């Protein structure tokens, strides 16, 4: 009997945030995510020292998925951000930086965790109520009769990901394609409840970005050799389709639902092949024109179908099964026994197409709610980042249908919100104090820490040593290049605010972001007509940013409330 090792006692650490090691670790994480933030964010290269794939990115989803963290507090923070990104795709870096800023700022205050958490919740409620209100000065309603705001939103997502390595012309081209792909997923006869289709991203690496395109229907990649072996279908009218999710290879372990009856002394392989050929006869008798199989089709069955002018395409893969079912209107067949006529579907047409060095079968649907975004980029690294970015942009558009408004980007929402919170708590503290049971001094301390966390977040957009300013009228974000002369008027140095809505020729006064100033009430934005006429706005997804704000504050509160960390060392 092997000797048992004595069980080690659990390691218990009290007040984990007072540890210099924990603070230093949080500071390192904040430095990593903050340096990735914004259009000029710095790229990170993640790889294993023992070998394997290398990831070059500035996106939170790829960054945190490849970043190994061990400390429990860091795990709480990164897991919260990853859960947010898995639901909303966008604003992951925003959430992580704001959470780190809040923890860092309130640690300097000599207040109890209970007081900190209570007032943080009140300030969060103040933020969310304002952002959802009609008088919010950084919220723009989306008019779906025009594509301008939607294009600006997509363009903002693309330009915030520098690892995509896109030029301005390429950004405009991809933005248009993403919006077109999204619009193709919306059914023409939509009722009160809309069920969106799918946008399938098809890879084409090593090609020019401007060669990317969008096609209604589905592209199924095939080698040129396989393509030459398949007979073309020439038929007027729609094509009848059968879609199989079970293997048609004849392998006994993978015969799907049902059973295969074999008489004594008969070869199992021959019995299964006879079953496949009987299935083929039924398909021919039912006048099926196209057979699609997720897995492999037996060569004999392929030959039989080909003789009867039935096109057979196998190995389409699990990822395409749901889109194929939507495009064709079929019920995926999971059995080798008799097929119900209701399982069949149809497509409008089928043709072959060549893009770059790849050949495809193009299934053209009767009603297009599924489309293929053929995505090109110069190399694999840039393509991987562009794919993630396109997926984020498509998801952001879907969220915008549910909540038809956007927030001003480029740091303007954060600075505007900080100005609003400061003014609200300075001029109307009683509305918060009556419910919180805290003193006015505690409220002002927490408010300053909260607003400074928001403003420090916008400071992360500047990576080249420039100065950050805010105007005293709208509370928007402005940036000045490093080493700018000090004796020049601000309007001569500044051009437009971070979101692009205001220009420096308006009658504005500016203040450095990190200097103290008297609280002021930021004015609402320009009328909707003026917003609609503005070009090249930088915008953020309303739903994703609102959720990111809530997750950041709630996660910071959770970490601030930790009294002990208990680790099992066995």
N, C-alpha and C positions, 0 to 999 in steps of 0.2 A: 504494500500500500504506500503510495507516494506521500511524502511529508507535506502537511498543510501549512501554508504560510499564515502567520498571525495577521488578523484583520487590523488594518490601520485605522486610527480614529479620523473622523471627518475634520476638515480644516474649517474653522469658523472665524470670520473676520468681521468686526463691528465697524460701523460707519465707513463703508468702503470709499465714499467720495472724499474723505479726508486724506486718503493715501496719495502720496506724491506720485507713485507709480501709476495709479489709476488716472490721475489728472494728466500725467504726461502721455499716457496711452490715448486718452480722449483727445488731447491736443494734436497728436499725430494723425488720428483718424480725421479730425476736422481739417487739418492741413491737406490731406489727400483729397477729400471730396471738394473742399473749397477751391483748390487749384484746378479742378476740372470744370468749374461752373462757367457757363456762358459761351458765347460764340468764340471768344479768344481763350477759352479754357485750355489748359495744358493736358496733353495726352498721357496716359499711363500704359505701361507695358507690363503685363502680368504673365509670368511663366514659372514652371517648376524647375528648381535647380538640377533635378535629375533628368530633365528632358520633357518631351511632350509638346503640346501645342502652345503657341504664344498668342496672347490676346492684347491687341492695341485698341484702347477705347478711352472715352471720357464719359460714357453713359453709366448711370448708377446700376442698371440691371446687370450689365456685363461686369462692372467693377466689383460689386458686392458678391456676385456669384463666384468670382475667381479669387476673392480676398479671404484668406484664412484668418479668422479671429478666434481667440481662446478665452479671453476674459469674459466672465458672465455679463458684466455691464455692457461691454461692446456687443455681445451676442444679442442682448435685448434691443439695443439701438438698431443694429443692422437687420435683425429679423423684422422689426417693425417697419423699417423702410422697404424691405423686400416684399412684405405683405401688401404694403400700399402700392408698390409698383406693379405687383401681379394683378391688382384690381383696376388700376387706373393708367398704367404704362408711363405716365409723365410725372414730373416734379419730384423725382426721387432725390436728386442732389439738394433741391430746395428744402425738402423735409429733413435730410440728414444734417445740413449745415445749421438750420434754424434750431434743431434740437440741441446740437452741441453748443451753440451760442447761448441758448437759454440756461443750460446747465452751468456753463462757465460764468455767466453774468450773475446769477443768483447766488452762486457759491461765495461771492465776495461780500454778500450781505449778512449781517449778524441777526438773522431772523430764523424762526423755527420752521422746519419743513411743512408743518400744518398750515402756517400762515402763507408760505410761499405757494403751496399747491392751491389753496383756497382762492387767493387773488389771481393766480395764473388762470384758473378756470373762469373767473369773472371777466378777465380781460379777453380770453378766448371767445366767450359768449358775446362780448361787445363787438369783437372783430367779425364774427360770423353773422350777427344780426345786421351790421352795417353793410357787409358785402352782399347780403341777400336783399337789402332794401332798395327801393326805387330811387332813393336820393344818393345812392353810392356814387362817388366821383371817379371810380376806376373800373366801373362795370359797364359794358356795352352790349345792348341786345343785338342778337343776330337776325338779320333779315334774309330769309332763305330765297327771296325772289332775286337776290343778287349774290354773286360768288365772291365779291371783293373781300369781305371780312373772313370768309372761309379760306380763301387763298392766302391772306395775310397770316392766318393761324397756322396753316400747313408750312408756309415759308419760315415762320418763326421756329417751328420744331426742327426743320432741316438746318437752318443756320446756326442753331445752338449745339450742333454736333460736328465739331471740326474734323474728326477722324474720317468723316465721309469724303473729305477732300474734294468738295464741289466748287466750281466757279459760279459766279452770279447767274450766268446763262443756264448752267446745269441745274441750279436751284430752282429757277423759274420753270424749267422744263419738267423736272420731277414733281414739283408742286402741282402743276397742271394735271399731270398723269394721276397723281394720288387723288386729287379731287374728282377727276373723271371716273376713276375706279370706284370711289366711294359712291358717287351718284348712280353708277350702274348697279349697285347692290340694293338700291331702293326700288321696291315694286311700283309699277306704274299706277295700279289701282289700289292705293293704300287706304285703309279705313282708319278707324280710331286707333287701332293697335298695329304698329308696323313690325313686320318680321323681316329683318335685313338679310341679304344674301351674303356671299363670301367673296373676298378678294384674295386670289391665290398668287403668291409671289413666286415667279419662275426665274431661276438663276441663269445668268449668261455673263460669266466672268471673262475679263480680258477684252471687252468691247467698249466702245465709247458710251459715256453716260447718255448722250443725246440720241443714241440708238434705242433706248428704252421705249416701250410702247405699251398700250393697254388694248386688250381685245376682249369682246364679249364671249362668254363660254370658257372652255377649258382647253389648255394645251397639254398634250401628253407626249413627253419626250420619247423618241425612238431612235435607235441607231439606223444609219442609212441601209445597212445590210438587212435588218429586220423589216424596214420599210419596203424594200424591194420585193420581199417575199410575200407581202400582204397584197391581196388583190384590191384594186379600187372599187368602191361602190358607186354605181351610176344609176340613179333612180330619181324620178321627179317626185316631189312631195317629201314629207318627213320620213325619217328612218326609224324603224322599230328597234328598241334596245333592250337587252337583257344584261343585268349587272350581277355578278357573282362575288360573294365575299368568301366562299369556300373554295378550296383548291380543286382544280379540275385536272390535276397531274396524274391521278390514279394511285397515289400513295394511300395505303390503308389507314395509317394513323390520322389522316386528315380528310376524311370523307364527309365531314360536316354533320348536320342533323340527320336523323333517320338511321336506317340500318341497311346493310347489304346482305341478302340471303344467298348462301352458297350451298349447292348440293354436294353430297359426299363424293369425293374423288375429283372434284373440279378445281382447277387452279384459282387461287384467290385473285391473282393479278388479272387473269383473263375475265373473271367474273366482274371485277371493278371496271375493266375496259369495256365490257359489254354494257355495263350500266351507263358509262360515259357516252357510248355510241347511241344508246337508246335516248339519252338526254339530248344528244345532237339531233336525232330524228324529230324529237318533239319541237326543238327550236326551229328546224326547217319547216315542219308542218304548220307552226304558228306564224310563219312568214317573218321571222326575226332577221333583221339586216345587220345588226352589230352586236357582238358579244364582248363584254368587258369583264375581266377577271382580276381581282385583287392580287391573286397569287399566280400559279403556273397552270397553263393548259397543256394537256397531253398532246404530243405531236400527231398522233393518229386522229384525235378529235379535231385538231386544227386542220388537218388535211381533209377530213370529212366535211367540215364546215366550208372550207375553201372551194371544194368541188361544187357545193350547192350555193356558191356566191354569197356566203355569209362571212363577214369580216370579223376576225377574232383577234383581240388585243389583250395580252396578259401582262402580269407584273406591273399593274398600275399603282400599287402601293396603298397602304392604309390611309395615308394623308388625303388622298383624293376621293375616298369612298363617299364621304358626306357631300362634298361639292358635286360629285357625279350624280348622286341620288337627287339632289336639288335640280340640277340642269336637265336631267332626263326624265324626272318624275317617276323613277323606278323604286321598287322595294328591293334592297339587296337580298339576293337569294342565297340561303345557307344550307341547301340540301341538294342531293343528287336525284331525289325522287321527283315525282310529277310536279310541274310548276304551275302555279295559279296564273291565269291570264292577267289578273290585276297587278302582278309583279312587274310586268313589262312597262317600259316608258318609251319616249321618243326624243329625237333631236331634229332640228330643222335641216341641218346639213353637216357634212363632214368633208374636210379637205386637208391636204398636207401643206406645210409651210416650213420655210427654212429661215432661221434667224442666226446670223453669224455662222458658226460652224456646226450648229445643231439643227436636227430635223424634228418636226413635231406633227402630231395629228391634232387638228383643231376641230373640236366639237362645238358647233354653233347651235345655241338653244332656241327653242320657240319663243320663250320669254326670258330675257337676260336679267337674272338677279345674281348671277355668278360671273365673275370676269377674271382674266389672267393679266397680272402686271408683270410683263417681261422686263426684268430689272438688270441693267448693265452697269458695270464699273470696271475700272482699269485693272484692279488686282483683287485677290481674294480677301485681304484684310479690309480694304475700303468697302468691298461689296458686303461683307458680314456686318459692318457698322451701318451701312446704308439700309440693309434689310431690316435691322432692328429699328432704325429711325422711321422707315416707311410703315412698319407695323404700329409704332407709337402714333404716328400721324393719323393713320386710319382709325385707330381706337379713339383718339381725341375727337375726331369728327363724329364718331358714333355717340360719344358722351355729350357732344354739343347738341345733337338732335334731342336728347332727353332733357337737357337744361340749356335752352337756346340763348346763351349769353357767353361772353368772353371777358377776361380781365386784361387790363393793360400790362404789357410785359416790359422788359428792359430795366427792371428795378423800380418802376414808377408806382406799381401797386403797393410795394413794401414801404416806400418812403411816404406815400400818401396816407397809408393806413397808420403808420407811426405818428404822423402829424395829427390825424384825427383822434387817436387814442390819447395822446398827450393833451390835446385841447379838451376832450370830453372829461377826463379825470381831473383836470385843473379847474374847469368851470362848473362841473356838476359831480363832485365827489360823493355827495350824499346818496345818490342812486346806487352806488356800489357799497358804501360803508354801512348802510342800513341793513343789508343782507349778510355782509361778511363778518361783522363783529371785529373789524380791524381799525387801527388808528389811521388818520390822514397821512401821517409820516410814513407808515408802512406802505400805504397805497402809492404814495409818490415814489418811494424807493423801488417798489416792484414795477411800477409803470415805466420808470426810466430804464430798468434792466430789460423789460420786455421790448420796449421801443428800440433800445440800442441793439438788441438781438436782431430785430428786423432790418435796421439800418446797416449793421455789420454784414448781414447777408448780401445786401446790394453792393457793399464794398468788395465782395468776392468776385464781382463781375469785372473789376479792374485788375489786370495782371501785369501791367507795365509801369507801375509806379505813378500813375496819374492821380489827380485830385478828384474827389467826389463832392458834388454840391447838390443842394436842393433849393428850389425856388420857394419864396414865401407867399405865393398866391395859390398855386395848385398842389404844392408839396410833391413835385415830380423829381425824378433822378436826372442829374446832369453830370457829365464827365469832361474833365479837362486833361489834355495830354501832359505828360511829365515834362519838366523843365520849361514850362510856359512862362513868358515874361510876366512879372508881377505888376508892372505899371500900365497894363493894357486893360481897357474896359472889358467886362465879362461878355457883353454881346459880340465883341470882336473875336473872342476865343471860342465861344460856344456856338453850336449850330442848331441842333434839335435835342429835345429831352430823350431819355432812354427808349420810350415807347414810340417816339416820332410824332406825337400829336401836337406838341407846342414847339415853336421856334424862338430863338433868342431875341428876335426883333419885337416881340411883345413887351409890354411895359411890366417887367418883372424885376424883382430883387432876389439876390442869391445869398446863400450862406453855406459855409463849409459844413459837411454832414456831421462831422465829429465835434463840432463846437456847440456850446450851450446857446440856446435862443429861447425867446419867450414863446409859449404855446400859441398857435394860431389855427384858425379854422380853415382847412383847405377848401377852396371853391370846387363845385362840381365841374365836370368836363364840359367841353363845347357841346352845343346841341347835336342831336342825332344826325341832322343833315350835314353838319360840318364834319362829323366823324366819318360819314359815308363818303364824303368827297376827299378825305385824306388818303394818300397812297403810302404803301410800304410801312404800315403800322407793325410794331412788334407786339404780339398778343400771347396770352397764356390761356390754357383750358380752365374754365371756371370750376368745373367739378373736381378736376385733379388737384388744382391749387388749394381749393377749400379743404379737401380731404387731407392734403399734405400739411396744411396749417394745423388742423385738428390732431393729426397723428404726431406731429413734432411736439406740440404742447403736452399732449397726454403721455407720450413716451418720456419726455423730460420730467413730468410730474411723477411717473412711476419710478424712475431712477432716483430722483430726489427723496423719494419716500423709503428707499431701501435702508434698513437698519443693520442687516447682517447678510453676508454672503457665505453660504455653507457649501463646501465642496467635498464630495466623496472621493478620496484618493485611492480607493481599492480598484 
